[in-house]
Amino acid sequence: MNSRFNFKEVLKDAHDNHYAIPSFDIFDMHGAKAMMDCAAEYKTPLILMCIAFNHFRPKHFISFIESYSADLDIPVFVHMDHARTVELCKEGIDAGFDSVMIDASADELNENIAKTLEVKKYADARGCAVESEVGHIKNGKITVEGGYVDREDFLVHTEDAVKLVDATHVDLLAVGIGNQHGFYVEEPHIHFDRLKEVHDALNMPLVMHGGSGLPKEMVQESIKGGITKCNVATDFVTHYTDGMLAALNKMGEHPMLLGALDPAMEAGKECVKHWIDTCMSAGKA
């Protein structure tokens, strides 16, 4: 857990001053280094999010990030993204994450509240922040015609959000406002009216999942409407991977991974720069 900067205080500053903290899912340490180097250059707070624990446990991610960021004069926080179980959240809290997300959005509201409350009580005793989700973030549900379904049940219901926050006092709330994980195959439609309604009712930091592919102006309007944390995964991963693949292809037969890491990181930094600008967070560290 970050010993130099307080996650909740930085989050409150972003919320009160109408910028967002760029938040990136990380899948390897070179990508994480590129994110931190770029954040240090532009003096922005940064959240690195861990979602894939196939090869490493939460404590392994934290160990590297804390060690590297100790030499940087910016707030770098570590967040556990989309933990589906209370047990995994507790593991992350014990490992030292600054915040964890309990994603029980697929459950009935009362079950979502019960899981969130259990995690929140455990986290409060250990100085960790908690993110929850209400409403459903689009995740690639395809119609017969090849487009994404834009049904009302993808949108957060204000009364549900108020009920969950009143019961749990969660620190951040991810909301479904038409945003979508992965690539947008149709023109995105963000429901700013619903965002305003929810933020007016709660006046707290809200989280936008599925930032990749959204126009800059649309994201910034969302930030003005209460979005305080912008999650990015697909955008960075594709930049990073494309940079690596191009470098490997240039090597011809028997390419060496080592020679592709710098190009991959530079490509990733271009994505990070875009999101720092979009989140209006440069100089806020």
C-alpha positions in Angstrom: 0.0 0.0 0.0 1.3 3.5 -0.9 2.9 4.9 2.2 3.7 8.4 0.7 0.3 9.3 -0.8 -3.3 8.7 0.4 -5.5 7.2 -2.2 -8.7 8.6 -0.9 -7.3 12.1 -0.6 -6.0 12.1 -4.2 -9.3 10.7 -5.4 -11.2 13.5 -3.6 -8.9 16.1 -5.2 -9.7 14.7 -8.6 -13.4 14.7 -7.9 -13.5 18.2 -6.4 -11.4 19.7 -9.2 -13.0 17.9 -12.2 -10.2 15.8 -13.6 -9.9 12.0 -13.6 -7.1 9.7 -12.6 -6.0 7.6 -15.6 -6.2 3.9 -14.7 -4.7 1.2 -16.7 -4.9 -2.6 -16.5 -1.5 -4.1 -16.5 -0.5 -7.5 -17.8 3.3 -7.4 -17.6 6.0 -5.4 -15.9 7.4 -3.7 -19.0 4.0 -2.2 -19.8 3.6 -1.1 -16.2 7.1 0.6 -16.3 6.0 2.5 -19.5 2.9 3.7 -17.7 4.8 4.9 -14.7 7.6 6.6 -16.7 5.0 8.5 -18.7 3.0 9.5 -15.7 6.2 10.8 -14.0 7.0 12.9 -17.1 3.6 14.5 -17.1 3.3 14.7 -13.3 0.0 12.9 -13.1 -1.4 10.6 -10.4 -1.8 7.1 -11.8 -3.7 3.9 -11.0 -2.3 0.6 -12.1 -5.0 -2.1 -12.1 -4.4 -5.9 -11.9 -7.0 -8.2 -13.3 -5.2 -11.2 -14.6 -3.8 -13.5 -11.9 -3.1 -16.6 -14.1 0.7 -16.4 -13.6 1.3 -14.1 -10.7 -0.5 -13.5 -7.4 -1.5 -10.0 -6.3 1.5 -9.6 -4.0 3.9 -10.1 -7.0 2.4 -7.1 -8.9 2.5 -4.9 -5.8 6.1 -5.7 -5.0 7.3 -4.5 -8.4 5.1 -1.5 -8.6 5.9 -0.3 -5.1 9.7 -0.8 -5.7 9.7 1.1 -9.0 7.4 3.9 -8.1 9.3 4.6 -4.9 11.8 6.6 -7.1 9.0 8.6 -8.7 7.6 11.8 -7.2 4.1 11.1 -8.2 1.2 9.1 -6.6 1.1 5.6 -8.1 -1.7 3.4 -6.7 -2.4 -0.3 -7.2 -6.0 -1.4 -7.7 -7.5 -4.9 -8.0 -9.9 -4.7 -10.9 -13.1 -6.9 -11.3 -12.6 -9.3 -8.4 -15.7 -11.5 -8.6 -15.4 -12.9 -5.1 -15.2 -11.6 -1.6 -12.3 -14.0 -1.0 -10.2 -12.5 -3.8 -10.8 -9.0 -2.6 -9.7 -10.0 0.9 -6.5 -11.5 -0.6 -5.8 -8.3 -2.4 -6.5 -6.2 0.7 -4.1 -8.3 2.7 -1.5 -8.1 -0.1 -1.5 -4.3 0.2 -3.7 -3.0 -2.7 -4.7 0.7 -2.3 -8.2 -0.2 -3.6 -10.1 -3.3 -4.7 -13.2 -3.7 -6.8 -15.8 -6.2 -5.8 -17.7 -6.8 -9.0 -21.0 -8.3 -8.0 -23.0 -6.4 -10.6 -24.3 -9.7 -12.1 -26.0 -10.5 -8.8 -29.3 -9.3 -7.6 -29.0 -5.9 -5.9 -29.3 -7.2 -2.4 -26.6 -9.8 -2.9 -24.4 -7.1 -4.5 -24.9 -5.0 -1.4 -24.2 -7.9 0.9 -20.9 -8.7 -0.8 -19.8 -5.1 -1.1 -20.6 -4.5 2.6 -18.5 -7.5 3.6 -15.5 -6.3 1.6 -16.0 -2.7 2.8 -15.9 -3.7 6.4 -12.8 -5.8 5.9 -11.1 -3.0 3.8 -11.9 -0.2 6.3 -10.1 -2.0 9.1 -7.0 -2.2 6.9 -7.0 1.2 5.2 -8.0 0.1 1.7 -10.6 1.8 -0.5 -13.4 -0.2 -2.2 -15.0 0.2 -5.6 -18.3 -1.5 -6.4 -20.4 -1.6 -9.6 -24.1 -1.2 -10.2 -25.7 -1.4 -13.6 -24.2 -3.5 -16.3 -21.2 -2.4 -18.4 -21.5 -3.7 -21.9 -19.1 -6.5 -22.6 -19.5 -7.5 -26.2 -23.0 -8.8 -26.4 -23.7 -8.9 -30.2 -27.0 -8.7 -32.0 -27.7 -10.8 -35.1 -26.8 -7.7 -37.2 -23.4 -7.5 -35.6 -23.9 -4.5 -33.4 -24.0 -4.1 -29.6 -27.3 -4.2 -27.8 -28.1 -0.9 -26.2 -30.9 -1.9 -23.8 -32.1 0.0 -20.7 -30.8 -2.8 -18.5 -27.2 -1.7 -19.3 -27.9 1.6 -17.6 -27.4 2.3 -13.9 -30.7 2.9 -12.1 -30.3 5.8 -9.8 -32.4 4.3 -7.0 -30.2 1.2 -7.0 -27.0 3.3 -6.8 -28.4 5.2 -3.9 -29.5 2.1 -2.1 -26.1 0.4 -2.5 -24.1 3.5 -1.5 -26.3 4.2 1.5 -25.9 0.7 2.7 -22.2 0.2 2.1 -20.6 3.7 2.0 -18.4 2.4 -0.8 -15.6 4.8 -1.9 -16.0 4.5 -5.7 -18.9 3.4 -7.8 -18.6 2.1 -11.4 -21.7 2.9 -13.4 -23.2 1.7 -16.6 -24.0 4.8 -18.7 -23.6 3.2 -22.2 -19.9 2.5 -21.8 -18.5 -0.8 -22.9 -15.5 -3.1 -22.3 -13.4 -3.9 -25.4 -13.7 -2.4 -28.8 -16.7 -0.3 -29.8 -18.1 -1.7 -33.1 -20.8 1.0 -33.3 -20.7 4.7 -32.5 -20.7 4.9 -28.7 -23.6 6.5 -26.9 -23.0 7.8 -23.4 -26.2 8.7 -21.5 -25.0 11.9 -19.9 -28.5 12.5 -18.5 -28.3 9.3 -16.4 -24.7 10.2 -15.3 -25.9 13.6 -14.1 -28.8 12.1 -12.3 -26.7 9.6 -10.4 -23.9 12.1 -9.6 -26.5 14.6 -8.4 -27.9 12.0 -6.0 -24.6 10.7 -4.7 -21.9 13.5 -5.2 -19.1 10.9 -5.0 -16.3 9.6 -7.3 -17.8 7.6 -10.2 -15.8 5.2 -12.4 -16.0 4.8 -16.2 -15.1 1.3 -17.3 -14.5 0.8 -21.1 -12.7 4.0 -21.8 -11.0 2.6 -24.9 -12.5 3.9 -28.1 -14.4 6.7 -26.6 -13.8 10.2 -28.2 -11.8 12.6 -26.1 -14.7 15.1 -25.9 -17.1 12.4 -24.7 -14.8 11.3 -21.9 -14.2 14.9 -20.8 -17.9 15.6 -20.7 -18.2 12.5 -18.5 -15.5 13.8 -16.2 -17.3 17.1 -15.8 -20.4 15.0 -14.9 -18.7 13.2 -12.1 -16.4 10.5 -13.6 -13.2 10.5 -11.4 -11.5 7.3 -12.5 -11.2 6.3 -16.2 -10.3 2.7 -16.8 -8.3 1.7 -19.9 -7.2 -1.7 -21.0 -7.9 -2.5 -24.6 -6.4 0.8 -25.9 -3.1 0.3 -24.1 -2.8 -3.4 -24.9 -3.3 -2.9 -28.6 -0.8 0.0 -28.8 1.8 -2.0 -26.8 1.2 -5.3 -28.7 1.2 -3.6 -32.1 4.6 -1.9 -31.2 6.1 -5.2 -30.2 4.7 -7.1 -33.2 6.1 -4.5 -35.7 9.5 -4.7 -34.1 9.5 -8.5 -34.1 8.5 -8.5 -37.8 11.3 -6.2 -38.7 13.8 -8.7 -37.3 12.9 -11.4 -39.9 13.7 -15.0 -39.0 14.4 -15.8 -35.3 13.2 -12.5 -33.8 14.4 -11.7 -30.2 11.9 -10.5 -27.7 14.5 -8.3 -26.0 14.8 -6.1 -29.1 11.0 -5.5 -29.2 10.5 -4.3 -25.6 11.6 -0.7 -26.1 9.4 -0.2 -29.2 6.5 -1.8 -27.4 6.9 0.5 -24.4 7.3 3.6 -26.6 4.0 2.7 -28.4 2.4 2.2 -25.0 3.5 5.6 -23.8 1.8 7.3 -26.7 -1.5 5.8 -25.5 -0.8 6.8 -21.9 0.0 10.4 -23.1 -3.4 10.5 -24.8 -5.2 9.4 -21.7 -3.4 11.8 -19.4 -4.5 14.6 -21.8 -8.0 13.2 -22.0 -8.3 12.9 -18.2 -6.9 16.5 -17.8 -4.6 15.2 -15.0 -1.2 16.5 -16.2 0.5 18.5 -13.4 -2.0 17.3 -10.8 0.4 15.0 -9.0 
